[in-house]
Amino acid sequence: MLRDFSAQALFMGLLTAFVGFASSFAVVLHGLTGVGASEAQAASGVMALSISMGLCAIVLSAWTRLPVSIAWSTPGAALLASSGAVEGGFAAAVGGFLICAALIVVAGLWKPLGRMVAAIPATLANAMLAGVLIGLCFAPVKAVAFNPAFGLAILGAWAVVGAFNRLLAVPAALVAFALVLTFGIDIPDGAFSAIARDLLPRPEIVAPVFNLPGLVSIALPLFVVTMASQNIPGIAVLKVNQYEPNPGPLFAATGIFSFLSAPFGGHAVNLAAITAAMCAGEDAHADPRRRYWAAINAGVFYVVFGLLAGAVTAIVNLAPPILIQAVAGLALISAFAGSAMNAFKEAETREAAALTFLTTASGVSFGGISGAFWGLLAGGLVMGVGRFVAARKAKKV
């Protein structure tokens, strides 16, 4: 393995970890607080997720000698932000995280469940994801309305840098947020010294509560979004780059590491989709057999970033929430555009996808169960009835 190490893979690993962490930690932070986590619990969750996905990437890449990139579930975090607090508070959300992790393990080890997830119509899965994301994607505009100077600085950095390098657009927005925080926000005296004193991580263990709202509003939608939007595309990225992974064990491993991070407030880790292309492509190394070191290096840097999560979270919380939500929204615009396009591209399923999207995006819950579940259910029923009627008509003809 040491003979396969290269400076190119080291640099790509660092870049992958920086882009993966900086471009979406705001989404994760907002998602955890959205389901009731305190500042300390959210920091613990970000730390646990970053360390878990780093260790998972190191273990899987060293074991398979494939560039297996791991990420936290960014769409899942957006789902949490739109779901809101459930009955039982954050403890019930943690119970949902544990159930989701168990389902991911089962999906990897028990092929029928994996096939069931793969059988969920892609149009409905994308419509649900688009409905989940749209609320956060409004945040940049709301930030401009809140404070034009601050909002436009963040939005402008994202737009200008993104015109040259799309991968660096969100980190640029994060840098602009840091500048706004430093020079534009009135920070109380002694705030940074207090953060420095608490620089070491402080994990917070949350005793889980298992109830029906946590199962239906958190666990099941989080499982579907994580599998459909992250794990399955992650396998596809590896295959596009001429690798032939065995999906089942990889899925199960991400479920195990998700299970380990859940008691500390982490929602889910999974195969990376976007950053996976960075480690699996030619930029990681000219020799495909040596690219796995890029994923290993990314894992090491994820662990380092995770150990600094407490300080990062405390610094972020010094600013008005809408500003970090704006960064999170910018990080999700591309995902929203892709999911919306895939949801509505087929004319025969467009109405079912629209119903799924609108129900999910409404943010309305029924019986304590979030709109994401009801949207998927409503769209599935409409699609099923439509296909049944079409089949009956075809028989008569």
Sequence and secondary structure as in RCSB ss.txt:
>XXXX:A:sequence
MLRDFSAQALFMGLLTAFVGFASSFAVVLHGLTGVGASEAQAASGVMALSISMGLCAIVLSAWTRLPVSIAWSTP
GAALLASSGAVEGGFAAAVGGFLICAALIVVAGLWKPLGRMVAAIPATLANAMLAGVLIGLCFAPVKAVAFNPAF
GLAILGAWAVVGAFNRLLAVPAALVAFALVLTFGIDIPDGAFSAIARDLLPRPEIVAPVFNLPGLVSIALPLFVV
TMASQNIPGIAVLKVNQYEPNPGPLFAATGIFSFLSAPFGGHAVNLAAITAAMCAGEDAHADPRRRYWAAINAGV
FYVVFGLLAGAVTAIVNLAPPILIQAVAGLALISAFAGSAMNAFKEAETREAAALTFLTTASGVSFGGISGAFWG
LLAGGLVMGVGRFVAARKAKKV
>XXXX:A:secstr
 GGG  HHHHHHHHHHHHHHHHTTHHHHHHHHHHTT  HHHHHHHHHHHHHHHHHHHHHHHHHH S   EEE HH
HHHHHHHH   TTHHHHHHHHHHHHHHHHHHHHH HHHHHHHHHS HHHHHHHHHHHHHHHHTHHHHHHHH HHH
HHHHHHHHHHHHHH GGGHHHHHHHHHHHHHHHTS   TTHHHHHHHT S           HHIIIIIIHHHHHH
HIIIIIHHHHHHHHHTT    HHHHHHHHHHHHHHHGGGT   EEE STTHHHHHSTTT SSGGGTHHHHHHHHH
HHHHHHHTHHHHHHHHTTS HHHHHHHHHHHHHHHHHHHHHHHHS GGGHHHHHHHHHHHHH   BTTB HHHHH
HHHHHHHHHHHHHHHHHHHHH 
